[in-house]
């Protein structure tokens, strides 16, 4: 399966034109924009530097090094051991999956959210622990998006339950 990759400018330039539109139309607003950068692509470092040019648009770069699947691994165990590449992460992830009766990881399959959700709190705790250890490989900030979305859900539930 071949994935396509976008340049940072192709991702963020629309934000620039959206921001110009926001100045004209104050009813269209956004609170946060998250952009996940997967460390298994060599150009991710340049993409992060380029992303900072667009920080005025409330874009928060989210890193996952060496790859997004490291976030999945944190659902099962903490590790600060460095990984050279995606394949090393997948080998460890598959070991954890197999321990609990889950088939080997396949990037083209869906349904992982339901499998991982019961361990979400553990993944967040492991990611925070890793963050506290100031590791750069491995690293994930995916928990930042998850925590943000959980807070938004609580706000929405409270808003709708108080408005009735």
Protein Blocks (a to p, Z undefined) as FASTA:
>chain_A
ZZddddfklmmmmmmmmmmmmmmmmmbccfbdcddddfkbfklmmmmmmmmmmmmnopac
ddddfbfklmmmmmmoccfbdcfbfklmmmmmmmmmmmnopacddfkbghklmmmmmmmm
mmmmmmmmmmmnopabdcdfklmmmmmmmmmmmmmmmmmmmmZZ
